[in-house]
Amino acid sequence: MLAKKTAKNQLTLPKEIADKFPGVNLFDATVDKNRIVLVPVKLTPIASSLESIRDKMSKLGITGEDIADAVTWARKKKPR
């Protein structure tokens, strides 16, 4: 099947393909060996993902102080 690229560099997916992803409006687009790869993305509410992030940080032993130190380090002015 063909997908048409518009003048604004947008792709129109054929209906037969789009219908295979009901409820999906976002795709992660990457290039792999001269091919465009689209992976369907479903967003989760921040509240539910925040809890999973906190769980992962706990398992890795990352503390609030570690985060504060990382932010301080990242905000330091870099020498030019």
FENHU-V86778 format. One record per backbone hydrogen bond with DSSP energy under -0.5 kcal/mol. CO is the residue of the C=O (numbers start at 1). NH is the residue of the N-H. Records with the same first field share a line. If there is no record, write none. Layout:
CO=NH + NH
//
This chain:
4=6 + 12
6=9
10=6
11=13
12=4
14=17 + 18
15=19
17=20
18=21
21=24
23=25
26=41
27=29
28=39
30=37
32=35
35=32 + 37
36=38
37=30 + 39
39=28
41=26
45=48 + 49
46=50
47=51
48=52
49=53
50=54
51=55
52=56
53=57
54=58
55=59
56=60
57=61 + 62
58=61
63=67
64=68
65=69
66=70
67=71
68=72
69=73
70=74
71=75
72=76
73=76
//
